[in-house]
Amino acid sequence: MDFSNIWCWLIPLLCTLLGAIFGYFLGKGKTTTIDNSADLKLWQDKNAKLQADLDACNGKLTAASTAAAAATVAAVAPVVEKDLPFDAAAAKAVFGKTIKQDDLKVIEGIGPKIEGMFKDGGIKTWKALSQASVAQCQEILDGGGDRYKVHNPASWPMQAKMCYEGQWADLLKWQDEHDHGKL
């Protein structure tokens, strides 16, 4: 048995063990507590002052906005939104075919089945579709199952707005420039 090989392992192990024990006892005897209560009190006072300033500013802002809102309500008459008139002749002149009012199939990407799904979902007019979010459109499509996953309704509200506002030339140009109504 070669003792020099055992000592090569035993000596570092003993030194490490002694160092750990010595460090433990050396650190155990030393506990210091720092008193930060004065700093804590100073910061609490500053925080209380800033909170009071914030509350005062919020009070002024609330009073000013209430007064402004009351003045605005008194000065503004209720706005009544009118439906825009549908011009079938203008639509036919641009598309070369008769367009019926609120025909959702005019919108690139919407066919008869999707139009039926939208009408069942409460979106029956160009105006209603123009005000719908893309998420609402996607929700209606998702209700139809996996076969409608290929459709992208991102541009449908925008196209519906062009239909509702009678911007037929712009709609046709947009549809010609985009592949199947995709943005």
C-alpha positions as CSV (number, residue, x, y, z in Angstrom):
1,M,0.0,0.0,0.0
2,D,1.3,3.4,-1.0
3,F,0.9,5.8,1.9
4,S,2.0,8.8,-0.1
5,N,-1.1,8.5,-2.2
6,I,-3.4,8.4,0.8
7,W,-1.7,11.4,2.3
8,C,-2.2,13.3,-0.9
9,W,-6.0,13.0,-0.4
10,L,-6.1,13.0,3.4
11,I,-4.2,16.2,4.1
12,P,-6.4,18.5,1.8
13,L,-9.5,16.9,3.3
14,L,-8.3,17.5,6.9
15,C,-7.3,21.1,6.0
16,T,-10.7,21.8,4.5
17,L,-12.6,20.3,7.4
18,L,-10.5,22.3,9.9
19,G,-11.0,25.5,7.9
20,A,-14.8,24.9,7.8
21,I,-15.0,24.4,11.6
22,F,-12.8,27.4,12.3
23,G,-14.9,29.6,10.0
24,Y,-18.1,28.4,11.6
25,F,-16.9,29.3,15.1
26,L,-15.3,32.6,14.0
27,G,-18.5,33.7,12.2
28,K,-20.8,32.5,15.0
29,G,-19.4,34.8,17.6
30,K,-19.7,37.9,15.4
31,T,-23.3,39.2,15.1
32,T,-23.8,42.8,14.5
33,T,-27.1,44.6,14.4
34,I,-27.3,47.9,12.5
35,D,-29.9,50.4,13.7
36,N,-31.6,52.0,10.7
37,S,-34.6,53.3,12.6
38,A,-33.6,56.9,12.1
39,D,-33.4,56.5,8.3
40,L,-36.6,54.5,8.3
41,K,-38.4,57.3,10.1
42,L,-37.0,59.9,7.7
43,W,-38.2,58.0,4.6
44,Q,-41.6,57.4,6.2
45,D,-42.0,61.2,6.8
46,K,-41.0,61.9,3.2
47,N,-43.4,59.3,1.9
48,A,-46.3,60.8,3.9
49,K,-45.5,64.3,2.6
50,L,-45.4,63.0,-1.0
51,Q,-48.7,61.1,-0.5
52,A,-50.4,64.3,0.8
53,D,-49.1,66.2,-2.2
54,L,-50.4,63.5,-4.5
55,D,-53.8,63.5,-2.9
56,A,-54.0,67.3,-3.2
57,C,-53.2,67.1,-6.9
58,N,-55.7,64.4,-7.5
59,G,-58.4,66.5,-5.7
60,K,-57.6,69.5,-7.9
61,L,-57.7,67.3,-11.1
62,T,-61.0,65.7,-10.1
63,A,-62.6,69.1,-9.4
64,A,-61.3,70.5,-12.7
65,S,-62.4,67.5,-14.8
66,T,-65.9,67.5,-13.2
67,A,-66.3,71.2,-14.0
68,A,-65.1,70.7,-17.6
69,A,-67.4,67.7,-18.1
70,A,-70.4,69.7,-16.8
71,A,-69.6,72.5,-19.1
72,T,-69.1,70.2,-22.1
73,V,-72.4,68.4,-21.4
74,A,-74.2,71.7,-21.2
75,A,-72.7,73.0,-24.4
76,V,-72.9,70.0,-26.7
77,A,-76.3,68.8,-28.0
78,P,-76.7,65.1,-28.4
79,V,-75.2,63.8,-31.6
80,V,-77.5,61.6,-33.7
81,E,-75.8,59.3,-36.0
82,K,-77.4,59.0,-39.4
83,D,-77.1,56.0,-41.7
84,L,-75.4,56.9,-45.0
85,P,-77.5,56.4,-48.1
86,F,-76.8,53.5,-50.3
87,D,-76.1,54.3,-54.0
88,A,-76.7,51.1,-56.0
89,A,-75.9,52.9,-59.3
90,A,-72.5,54.0,-58.1
91,A,-71.7,50.5,-56.9
92,K,-72.8,49.0,-60.2
93,A,-70.8,51.5,-62.2
94,V,-67.6,50.4,-60.4
95,F,-68.1,46.7,-60.1
96,G,-70.1,46.2,-63.3
97,K,-72.8,44.2,-61.6
98,T,-75.8,44.9,-59.3
99,I,-74.8,45.2,-55.7
100,K,-77.6,44.8,-53.0
101,Q,-77.4,46.9,-49.9
102,D,-75.6,45.2,-47.0
103,D,-74.5,42.3,-49.2
104,L,-71.6,41.0,-47.2
105,K,-70.4,38.8,-50.1
106,V,-69.0,42.0,-51.7
107,I,-66.2,41.8,-49.2
108,E,-63.3,39.8,-50.4
109,G,-63.1,36.5,-48.5
110,I,-66.8,36.3,-47.5
111,G,-69.0,33.8,-49.4
112,P,-72.6,32.8,-48.9
113,K,-71.9,30.4,-46.0
114,I,-69.7,32.9,-44.1
115,E,-72.3,35.6,-44.8
116,G,-75.0,33.3,-43.2
117,M,-72.7,32.7,-40.2
118,F,-72.3,36.5,-39.7
119,K,-76.0,37.2,-40.0
120,D,-76.7,34.4,-37.5
121,G,-74.1,36.1,-35.2
122,G,-75.9,39.4,-35.4
123,I,-73.7,41.1,-38.0
124,K,-76.2,41.8,-40.8
125,T,-75.0,45.1,-42.3
126,W,-71.9,46.7,-43.7
127,K,-72.1,49.2,-40.8
128,A,-72.3,46.5,-38.2
129,L,-69.3,44.6,-39.7
130,S,-67.3,47.8,-40.0
131,Q,-67.8,48.4,-36.3
132,A,-66.9,44.8,-35.3
133,S,-63.5,43.9,-34.1
134,V,-61.3,41.4,-35.9
135,A,-61.6,39.2,-32.7
136,Q,-65.4,39.2,-33.0
137,C,-65.1,38.2,-36.7
138,Q,-62.7,35.4,-35.8
139,E,-65.0,34.2,-33.0
140,I,-67.8,33.8,-35.5
141,L,-65.5,32.0,-37.9
142,D,-64.3,29.7,-35.1
143,G,-68.0,28.8,-34.4
144,G,-68.1,27.3,-37.9
145,G,-65.4,24.7,-37.2
146,D,-62.1,23.7,-38.6
147,R,-63.1,24.3,-42.3
148,Y,-63.1,28.1,-41.7
149,K,-59.6,28.3,-40.2
150,V,-58.1,29.2,-43.5
151,H,-60.0,32.5,-43.6
152,N,-58.4,35.7,-42.3
153,P,-60.9,38.3,-41.3
154,A,-58.3,41.0,-40.6
155,S,-59.5,43.3,-43.5
156,W,-63.2,42.6,-43.4
157,P,-64.2,45.5,-41.1
158,M,-62.1,47.9,-43.2
159,Q,-63.7,46.6,-46.4
160,A,-67.2,46.8,-44.9
161,K,-66.5,50.4,-43.9
162,M,-65.7,51.2,-47.5
163,C,-68.9,49.6,-48.6
164,Y,-70.9,51.5,-46.0
165,E,-69.4,54.8,-46.9
166,G,-69.9,54.2,-50.6
167,Q,-66.2,54.2,-51.5
168,W,-66.6,51.7,-54.3
169,A,-63.6,52.7,-56.4
170,D,-61.3,52.5,-53.4
171,L,-62.7,49.1,-52.4
172,L,-62.2,47.7,-55.9
173,K,-58.7,49.1,-56.1
174,W,-57.9,47.6,-52.7
175,Q,-59.3,44.2,-53.6
176,D,-57.3,44.2,-56.8
177,E,-54.1,45.0,-55.0
178,H,-54.5,42.4,-52.3
179,D,-54.6,38.6,-52.6
180,H,-57.9,37.3,-51.5
181,G,-58.5,40.2,-49.0
182,K,-55.4,39.6,-47.0
183,L,-53.6,42.6,-45.5
